[in-house]
Amino acid sequence: MEKKKNLLARLFAQARKDKKAFAVYVVLRVIVIAAAVMATLRGDYESLFFCVLTLVLFLVPSFLEVSLRIDLPTALECIILLFIFAAEILGELSAYYVKVPFWDTMLHTVNGFLCAAIGFSLIDIMNRSDRFSLKLSPLYVAVAAFCFSMTVGVLWEFFEFFMDMVFATDMQKDVIVQRISSVALDPTNSNHAVVIEGITDTAVNGRSLGIGGYLDIGLIDTMKDLLVNFVGAVVFSVIGFFYVRSRGKGVVARLFIPRVKRKK
């Protein structure tokens, strides 16, 4: 119990070191706590769970800094905090995933960018450290960062699929389309896709859903998420490539690449 208290104290102390990031942390934390109180008064325990989860996730940047002995740039730390808030509080509690067009797309693009930055940082730190014999080329570091980001994106889609199949959550949002092609509709079983266009409705068990098209269950949303994750990963990987090539002179990359803490 004492160790847990000490860890929390260290995390809060670490969070207070960067005044700008701490200001963002405090404002977002106050909003989340207020939302948690309102959820408790309404008896909405699902929303309360998301609020508690968000408060825990807010400590992730400080935990990384303490456990890995690194300094996160202010811009990176603020974006991580805002990303968590946008995904959990605005996305889940305020239903921005449904109400705001491209909200999910925006978050997945940012996720691809951030994960590439994190993957790049892990490799770059080892590449610069005297403790490791790694001396990797800028291209290799950039490709590895890109692969790290895409792996995280794929694992997240696995998680969404698991939640949808087991708990019927619909994290892989359905998309309404007016055109489909499928070999399953080929009566000759000759592996030729049958195309159906101009779909205006879908019926389930004889009951019309009245949705104006065919209900694609998750596939389009999943591929779109991976594609925008790809875009975010490529953007940072290119930035990281020139950062390593110029030996750390990149202005943009420096805003997102953690630094190893110097021993006192």
C-alpha positions as CSV (number, residue, x, y, z in Angstrom):
1,M,0.0,0.0,0.0
2,E,2.8,2.3,0.9
3,K,4.6,1.6,-2.4
4,K,1.4,2.5,-4.3
5,K,1.1,5.8,-2.4
6,N,4.8,6.6,-3.2
7,L,4.3,5.8,-6.9
8,L,1.2,8.1,-7.1
9,A,3.2,10.9,-5.3
10,R,6.0,10.5,-7.8
11,L,3.6,10.6,-10.7
12,F,1.9,13.8,-9.5
13,A,5.3,15.4,-8.8
14,Q,6.4,14.5,-12.3
15,A,3.2,15.9,-13.8
16,R,3.8,19.3,-12.0
17,K,7.3,19.7,-13.5
18,D,6.0,20.9,-16.9
19,K,3.8,23.9,-16.1
20,K,2.1,24.1,-19.5
21,A,1.3,20.4,-19.7
22,F,0.2,20.5,-16.0
23,A,-2.2,23.3,-16.7
24,V,-3.8,21.2,-19.5
25,Y,-3.8,18.2,-17.1
26,V,-5.6,20.2,-14.3
27,V,-8.2,21.7,-16.6
28,L,-9.1,18.3,-18.2
29,R,-9.0,16.6,-14.8
30,V,-11.5,19.1,-13.4
31,I,-13.8,18.5,-16.3
32,V,-13.6,14.7,-16.0
33,I,-14.2,14.8,-12.2
34,A,-17.3,17.0,-12.7
35,A,-18.5,14.5,-15.3
36,A,-17.9,11.7,-12.9
37,V,-19.9,13.4,-10.2
38,M,-22.8,14.0,-12.6
39,A,-22.7,10.4,-13.7
40,T,-22.8,9.2,-10.1
41,L,-25.8,11.4,-9.3
42,R,-27.6,10.0,-12.4
43,G,-26.7,6.5,-11.5
44,D,-24.9,6.1,-14.8
45,Y,-22.2,3.8,-13.8
46,E,-21.0,3.1,-17.3
47,S,-20.2,6.8,-17.8
48,L,-18.6,6.8,-14.3
49,F,-16.3,3.9,-15.4
50,F,-15.2,5.9,-18.5
51,C,-14.4,8.9,-16.2
52,V,-12.3,6.8,-13.8
53,L,-10.6,5.2,-16.7
54,T,-9.8,8.6,-18.2
55,L,-8.3,9.8,-14.9
56,V,-6.1,6.7,-14.8
57,L,-5.0,7.2,-18.4
58,F,-4.1,10.8,-17.6
59,L,-1.2,9.5,-15.5
60,V,0.3,7.5,-18.4
61,P,2.6,10.3,-19.6
62,S,4.0,10.8,-16.0
63,F,4.3,7.0,-15.6
64,L,6.3,6.7,-18.8
65,E,8.6,9.5,-17.7
66,V,9.2,8.0,-14.2
67,S,9.6,4.4,-15.3
68,L,11.6,4.9,-18.5
69,R,13.6,7.9,-17.1
70,I,12.7,10.1,-20.1
71,D,11.4,13.7,-20.6
72,L,8.3,14.0,-22.8
73,P,8.2,17.3,-24.8
74,T,5.4,19.6,-23.8
75,A,3.7,19.3,-27.1
76,L,3.7,15.5,-27.0
77,E,2.4,15.4,-23.5
78,C,-0.4,17.9,-24.2
79,I,-1.5,16.0,-27.3
80,I,-1.6,12.7,-25.4
81,L,-3.8,14.2,-22.7
82,L,-6.1,15.8,-25.2
83,F,-6.2,12.6,-27.3
84,I,-7.3,10.6,-24.2
85,F,-10.0,13.3,-23.4
86,A,-11.2,13.4,-26.9
87,A,-11.5,9.6,-27.2
88,E,-13.0,8.7,-23.8
89,I,-15.0,11.8,-22.7
90,L,-16.0,13.4,-25.9
91,G,-16.0,10.3,-28.0
92,E,-17.7,7.9,-25.6
93,L,-19.7,10.0,-23.1
94,S,-20.7,12.8,-25.4
95,A,-21.2,10.4,-28.4
96,Y,-18.9,12.5,-30.7
97,Y,-18.1,9.2,-32.6
98,V,-21.7,9.3,-33.8
99,K,-22.6,13.0,-33.7
100,V,-19.4,14.5,-35.2
101,P,-18.5,13.5,-38.8
102,F,-14.9,12.1,-39.1
103,W,-14.3,12.3,-35.3
104,D,-13.1,8.7,-35.2
105,T,-11.1,9.2,-38.4
106,M,-9.3,12.2,-36.8
107,L,-8.5,10.2,-33.7
108,H,-7.1,7.3,-35.6
109,T,-5.0,9.6,-37.7
110,V,-3.5,11.2,-34.6
111,N,-3.0,7.8,-33.1
112,G,-1.0,6.7,-36.1
113,F,1.1,9.8,-35.8
114,L,1.7,9.5,-32.0
115,C,2.5,5.8,-32.1
116,A,5.0,6.4,-34.9
117,A,6.6,9.1,-32.7
118,I,6.7,6.7,-29.7
119,G,8.1,3.9,-31.8
120,F,10.7,6.2,-33.3
121,S,11.7,7.5,-29.9
122,L,12.3,4.0,-28.5
123,I,14.5,3.1,-31.4
124,D,16.3,6.4,-31.5
125,I,17.1,6.3,-27.8
126,M,18.7,2.9,-28.1
127,N,20.4,4.0,-31.3
128,R,22.1,6.9,-29.4
129,S,22.8,5.1,-26.2
130,D,26.3,3.7,-25.4
131,R,24.7,0.8,-23.7
132,F,23.5,-0.7,-27.0
133,S,25.6,-1.6,-30.0
134,L,22.8,-0.5,-32.4
135,K,23.8,1.9,-35.2
136,L,20.8,2.0,-37.4
137,S,20.4,4.1,-40.6
138,P,17.8,6.9,-40.7
139,L,15.7,4.9,-43.2
140,Y,15.7,1.8,-41.0
141,V,14.6,3.8,-37.9
142,A,11.8,5.5,-39.9
143,V,10.6,2.1,-41.3
144,A,10.7,0.6,-37.8
145,A,8.7,3.5,-36.4
146,F,6.1,3.1,-39.2
147,C,5.8,-0.7,-38.5
148,F,5.4,-0.1,-34.8
149,S,2.6,2.4,-35.4
150,M,0.8,0.0,-37.8
151,T,1.2,-2.9,-35.4
152,V,-0.5,-0.9,-32.6
153,G,-3.3,0.1,-35.0
154,V,-3.9,-3.6,-36.0
155,L,-3.8,-4.7,-32.4
156,W,-6.4,-2.1,-31.5
157,E,-8.7,-3.3,-34.4
158,F,-8.3,-6.8,-33.0
159,F,-9.5,-5.4,-29.6
160,E,-12.5,-3.7,-31.2
161,F,-13.4,-6.9,-33.0
162,F,-13.2,-8.9,-29.8
163,M,-15.4,-6.4,-27.9
164,D,-18.0,-6.5,-30.7
165,M,-18.1,-10.3,-30.9
166,V,-18.1,-11.0,-27.2
167,F,-19.9,-8.0,-25.7
168,A,-21.8,-6.6,-28.8
169,T,-20.4,-3.1,-28.3
170,D,-20.2,-2.1,-32.0
171,M,-16.8,-0.5,-31.7
172,Q,-16.3,-1.3,-35.3
173,K,-19.0,1.1,-36.5
174,D,-21.4,-0.1,-39.2
175,V,-21.5,1.8,-42.5
176,I,-24.5,2.1,-44.8
177,V,-23.6,1.4,-48.5
178,Q,-25.7,1.2,-51.7
179,R,-23.5,-1.3,-53.6
180,I,-22.0,-4.7,-52.7
181,S,-20.2,-7.5,-54.5
182,S,-19.9,-11.0,-53.2
183,V,-19.0,-14.5,-54.5
184,A,-21.4,-15.9,-51.9
185,L,-24.3,-14.7,-54.2
186,D,-23.0,-16.6,-57.2
187,P,-25.4,-19.5,-57.9
188,T,-22.8,-21.3,-60.0
189,N,-20.2,-21.4,-57.2
190,S,-17.6,-20.4,-59.8
191,N,-15.9,-17.7,-57.6
192,H,-17.4,-14.9,-59.7
193,A,-18.5,-11.8,-57.7
194,V,-22.1,-10.9,-58.1
195,V,-22.6,-7.1,-58.0
196,I,-25.8,-5.5,-56.6
197,E,-26.1,-1.8,-57.1
198,G,-28.7,0.8,-56.1
199,I,-29.6,-0.8,-52.8
200,T,-32.2,1.2,-51.0
201,D,-33.0,-0.9,-48.0
202,T,-32.1,-3.9,-45.9
203,A,-34.5,-6.5,-44.4
204,V,-33.7,-8.7,-41.4
205,N,-36.1,-11.7,-40.7
206,G,-38.6,-10.1,-43.1
207,R,-38.5,-6.7,-41.3
208,S,-37.3,-3.7,-43.2
209,L,-34.7,-1.6,-41.3
210,G,-35.5,1.5,-43.3
211,I,-31.8,2.6,-43.4
212,G,-31.5,3.5,-47.1
213,G,-29.0,0.9,-48.1
214,Y,-27.1,-2.2,-47.0
215,L,-25.6,-2.4,-43.5
216,D,-21.9,-3.2,-43.8
217,I,-20.9,-4.6,-40.4
218,G,-17.5,-3.1,-39.5
219,L,-15.3,-3.9,-42.5
220,I,-15.3,-0.5,-44.1
221,D,-14.8,1.2,-40.7
222,T,-11.9,-1.1,-39.9
223,M,-10.1,-0.5,-43.2
224,K,-10.7,3.2,-43.0
225,D,-9.2,3.3,-39.5
226,L,-6.1,1.4,-40.7
227,L,-5.7,3.6,-43.7
228,V,-5.7,6.9,-41.7
229,N,-3.4,5.2,-39.2
230,F,-1.2,4.5,-42.2
231,V,-1.3,8.2,-43.2
232,G,-0.4,9.4,-39.6
233,A,2.4,6.9,-39.4
234,V,3.9,7.8,-42.8
235,V,3.8,11.5,-41.9
236,F,5.8,11.1,-38.7
237,S,8.1,8.5,-40.2
238,V,9.1,11.0,-42.9
239,I,9.7,13.7,-40.3
240,G,11.7,11.3,-38.2
241,F,13.8,10.2,-41.2
242,F,15.0,13.8,-41.8
243,Y,15.4,14.3,-38.0
244,V,17.9,11.4,-37.8
245,R,19.5,12.3,-41.1
246,S,20.2,15.9,-39.9
247,R,21.4,14.6,-36.5
248,G,18.6,16.1,-34.4
249,K,18.1,19.4,-36.1
250,G,14.5,18.9,-37.1
251,V,12.3,21.5,-35.4
252,V,8.9,19.6,-35.7
253,A,10.3,16.2,-34.7
254,R,11.8,17.7,-31.5
255,L,8.3,18.6,-30.4
256,F,7.3,14.9,-30.3
257,I,10.5,13.0,-29.5
258,P,11.2,12.2,-25.8
259,R,14.7,12.8,-24.4
260,V,16.6,10.6,-22.0
261,K,17.0,12.3,-18.6
262,R,20.6,13.2,-17.7
263,K,22.1,11.7,-14.6
264,K,22.6,14.2,-11.9
